[in-house]
Amino acid sequence: MRITDTDLRIADTIPAEAPSRMKNRVKQLRLERGWSQDELARRSAVSRSGISAVEIDRLIPSAEAALAIARALQCRFEDVFYLEPSVEPETIWASTPERTPCRYWQANVAGRRVLYPSQALGDSVLPHDGLFDVVQFQPSRAQTQSSAGHTDTRATLVVASCDPAIGLLASELAQSRHIRLLVLPLSSRAALAALGRGLVHAAGVHFAGAGEAGNEAMVRAQLGPDYQLLRTAEWQAGLALDPHQRVPSIRGALRGKLRWVGRENGSAARQCLDEVLGDRQPPRHLAQSHRGVAEAIRSGYADAGICVQLVSEQAGLNFLSIRTEPHDLCVPTAELNDPKIRALIEVVQSQSYRRLLAELPGYTSADAGAMRPVT
């Protein structure tokens, strides 16, 4: 039996005082399958105009039509349709805006609406969600901001990580799952802190100094159990050097009078640097990322520092490998059924992502997609 437009209920007829509205992920799920609206209409027996109206929230389908659409998409009903509360969730800032007007991005994390000011995303250039321009930085006044870009917070995943290759993951998520990835460029400890505060969905960690279980031990110590570690890659960490410095080995670098650039306390790169320097005085000048280390050396501000091989080669520097570091994304076990987390796991496990990653200097992807619990 074909379901016509008369079987679809106009959304505008819902009383204004209704406690919630039905929303849907029909368009996102349709695009993931590469289907046109005509194809979904054929498979579900719902008219194409009805499919179009449902996708833009102009019409709310009857129970029969909604079940037919979910069945055609081979999804559970609740994975396609959901009730959006009319009461706005609590709104918080991930960090206080440094100035106004300020571009911001938004996402739903741990039941709250989190706003990310422009400085939180580092040098990322993405279409922003709004412009914040009030005198007082009060999250409760967030509704006064104007929306300027991406507004589907259910399709926004936020990760804190210092992985310089995470752009590959963002691209794969956008192309194959239509999920936007926001990346907060934070060191491993800072990323875990952000996860613990409910500001991100996942945190990147790469503590190799404590052995194979270094990441697990660090998560347990900082956040406790009930988390999962998703292996995304292994990379070579080592010493980046000014090409004009004829340094054949790590021991030679320690004997020379080099100007070193360090990393902030709590970062895995700082842990590696401290192990290399031993009792020597740590550098006074610090960089906030792998790329920051490479840029300090490339610009002549320093002669040596710890970063990953990919960044060193991109900057045209010499590189002496020190160790292999596993990079994991830490996610709460309770969030494994979140569609965004499921999509993240599927993409990391995909052949296309693993192949792209393996072609980068210093990266290996043999174990990408493996998961293990933190107990």
Secondary structure, DSSP 8 states (H G I E B T S, - for coil): --B-GGGEEEGGGS-TT-SEEEEE-HHHHHHHTT--HHHHHHHHTB-HHHHHHHHTTSEEE-HHHHHHHHHHTT--HHHHEEEEESS---EEESS--SSSSEEEEEEEETTEEEEEEGGGGTT-----SEEE--SS--GGGGGGSEE-S---GGGEEEEE---TTHHHHHHHHHHHH--EEEEE---HHHHHHHHHTTS-SEEEE---TT-TTHHHHHHHHHT-SSEEEEEEEEEEEEEEE-TTS---SHHHHHHS---EEEE-TT-HHHHHHHHHHTTS---S-EESSHHHHHHHHHTTS-SEEEEEHHHHHHTT-EEEEEEEEEEEEEEEGGGTTSHHHHHHHHHHHSHHHHHHHHTSTTEE-TTTT-EEEE-
